Each structure stands twice: as C-alpha cells, then as structure tokens.
C-alpha cells in the first residue's frame, strides 16, 4: 500500500508559521522527487515547491523567501516550513511523489491551511 500522509495544517494568523510534514510509505523514497502543491477554493491546483532526489529545490514565485522544502530520506518524510504566512496562502496542501520509472504521480489526501485574523 502506497501512502503519502500529510500533517501539520491548521489555523494561523497572518505573519505566523506552520510546518507541514508528509510521511511516505510503500515507495523507495530516495528514488522520488517530492513536492508540495496547493489548491484554494475556486482555483486550480498549483505547484508550491519541489525537491528532487538529489536535493535540488524549486519554488513558486509567490512563496520564495518565505517557504522552505526539505526532506529526510532516513525518515521517508518531506517537510514544508511556511513562514510569514499570508491570507492568500489559504488552501489545501497536497504532497506529491514522482519517480523516473513511473508515468503517474502519487498524491496525499491533503491538509488544510487557513491563514486568517
């Protein structure tokens, strides 16, 4: 059973911080590029950040300088540290896994992040 299980979402005030975690099982974690995506109400799902199996990172312009993606291969977990949160960051955040020998992605169930005063 392949599982990507997100945690760490919640309600936070503007300017606050949250750390999301995604624990993976059923995959060879080290072989996978990992990512975080988000979907706000009425909007398309968008890429937030990615980190490759070689630890190269990429960020959406809207989160550069505020969010940091990292991975712990020993714990098969990918993280998203979110600082200086804004109301427009409110969305369901999804964990994603890609491997070169798969033509499809694996997705987590999502975790809700709400930024509101």
Kinemage of the C-alpha trace (Angstrom):
@kinemage 1
@onewidth
@group {chain A} dominant
@subgroup {mainchain}
@vectorlist {calphas} color= white
{ca unk a 1} P 0.000 0.000 0.000
{ca unk a 2} L 1.451 3.330 -1.116
{ca unk a 3} L 0.662 6.119 1.299
{ca unk a 4} L 1.526 9.794 1.487
{ca unk a 5} L 0.154 11.194 4.732
{ca unk a 6} L 0.246 14.941 5.316
{ca unk a 7} L 0.069 16.562 8.723
{ca unk a 8} L 0.702 19.914 10.367
{ca unk a 9} L -2.011 22.033 8.822
{ca unk a 10} L -4.270 24.280 10.809
{ca unk a 11} L -5.391 27.820 11.500
{ca unk a 12} L -2.740 30.507 11.829
{ca unk a 13} L -2.724 34.306 11.912
{ca unk a 14} L -1.153 36.364 9.116
{ca unk a 15} L 2.588 36.548 9.673
{ca unk a 16} L 2.633 33.254 11.506
{ca unk a 17} L 4.333 29.974 10.702
{ca unk a 18} L 3.441 26.341 10.157
{ca unk a 19} L 5.449 23.253 9.287
{ca unk a 20} L 3.805 20.617 7.137
{ca unk a 21} L 5.021 17.028 7.072
{ca unk a 22} L 4.406 14.259 4.558
{ca unk a 23} L 5.278 10.731 5.626
{ca unk a 24} L 5.685 8.294 2.735
{ca unk a 25} L 5.437 4.527 2.732
{ca unk a 26} L 5.252 1.858 0.047
{ca unk a 27} L 7.749 3.647 -2.215
{ca unk a 28} L 11.523 3.786 -2.432
{ca unk a 29} L 11.617 7.270 -1.008
{ca unk a 30} L 15.188 8.085 -2.061
{ca unk a 31} L 14.276 7.487 -5.739
{ca unk a 32} L 11.427 10.007 -5.696
{ca unk a 33} L 11.290 13.685 -6.386
{ca unk a 34} L 8.906 15.161 -3.819
{ca unk a 35} L 6.705 18.209 -3.940
{ca unk a 36} L 4.032 20.281 -2.317
{ca unk a 37} L 1.041 21.605 -4.239
{ca unk a 38} L -1.937 23.591 -3.052
{ca unk a 39} L -5.477 24.261 -4.158
{ca unk a 40} L -7.528 27.206 -2.960
{ca unk a 41} L -11.330 27.331 -3.319
{ca unk a 42} L -12.325 28.033 -6.902
{ca unk a 43} L -8.748 27.838 -8.182
{ca unk a 44} L -6.607 25.257 -9.955
{ca unk a 45} L -4.037 23.216 -8.106
{ca unk a 46} L -0.653 24.918 -8.249
{ca unk a 47} L 2.915 23.927 -7.532
{ca unk a 48} L 4.332 25.342 -4.307
{ca unk a 49} L 7.751 23.711 -4.002
{ca unk a 50} L 9.677 20.653 -5.149
{ca unk a 51} L 12.787 18.854 -4.001
{ca unk a 52} L 14.476 16.242 -6.150
{ca unk a 53} L 16.119 13.018 -5.084
{ca unk a 54} L 19.374 14.979 -5.451
{ca unk a 55} L 18.143 17.722 -3.089
{ca unk a 56} L 17.641 20.389 -5.755
{ca unk a 57} L 14.767 22.719 -4.846
{ca unk a 58} L 12.305 24.826 -6.790
{ca unk a 59} L 9.690 27.284 -5.520
{ca unk a 60} L 6.746 29.170 -6.867
{ca unk a 61} L 7.483 32.886 -7.083
{ca unk a 62} L 4.686 33.590 -4.629
{ca unk a 63} L 6.415 31.679 -1.814
{ca unk a 64} L 10.111 32.322 -2.484
{ca unk a 65} L 11.850 33.616 0.610
{ca unk a 66} L 9.007 32.507 2.866
{ca unk a 67} L 8.725 28.725 2.410
{ca unk a 68} L 11.420 26.062 2.636
{ca unk a 69} L 11.084 22.488 1.411
{ca unk a 70} L 13.306 19.795 2.870
{ca unk a 71} L 13.478 16.019 3.068
{ca unk a 72} L 14.702 13.394 5.491
{ca unk a 73} L 15.389 10.241 3.498
{ca unk a 74} L 16.026 8.160 6.619
{ca unk a 75} L 12.558 9.068 7.897
{ca unk a 76} L 10.983 8.984 4.399
{ca unk a 77} L 9.445 12.366 5.119
{ca unk a 78} L 9.271 15.643 3.225
{ca unk a 79} L 8.598 18.933 5.000
{ca unk a 80} L 7.357 22.383 4.098
{ca unk a 81} L 8.312 25.141 6.515
{ca unk a 82} L 5.974 28.078 5.934
{ca unk a 83} L 6.853 31.466 7.422
{ca unk a 84} L 5.331 34.928 7.061
{ca unk a 85} L 2.037 33.384 6.076
{ca unk a 86} L -0.500 35.449 4.160
{ca unk a 87} L -4.259 35.010 3.738
{ca unk a 88} L -3.665 34.086 0.093
{ca unk a 89} L -1.723 31.030 1.293
{ca unk a 90} L -5.022 29.559 2.484
{ca unk a 91} L -5.520 26.272 0.632
{ca unk a 92} L -5.480 22.527 0.896
{ca unk a 93} L -1.842 21.449 0.639
{ca unk a 94} L -1.029 18.163 -1.080
{ca unk a 95} L 2.104 16.032 -1.008
{ca unk a 96} L 3.340 14.608 -4.317
{ca unk a 97} L 5.848 11.905 -5.281
{ca unk a 98} L 7.408 11.261 -8.704
{ca unk a 99} L 9.851 8.550 -9.772
{ca unk a 100} L 11.567 8.089 -13.150
{ca unk a 101} L 10.092 4.611 -13.541
{ca unk a 102} L 6.501 5.780 -13.033
{ca unk a 103} L 4.436 7.748 -15.548
{ca unk a 104} L 1.961 8.727 -12.820
{ca unk a 105} L 2.228 10.634 -9.573
{ca unk a 106} L 1.264 9.631 -6.071
{ca unk a 107} L -0.725 12.142 -4.020
{ca unk a 108} L -1.579 12.528 -0.384
{ca unk a 109} L -5.036 13.275 0.938
{ca unk a 110} L -4.267 16.916 1.663
{ca unk a 111} L -4.085 19.046 4.772
{ca unk a 112} L -5.949 22.316 5.273
{ca unk a 113} L -4.011 25.514 5.919
{ca unk a 114} L -6.068 28.564 6.849
{ca unk a 115} L -4.432 31.959 7.348
{ca unk a 116} L -6.858 34.389 8.914
{ca unk a 117} L -7.054 37.048 11.588
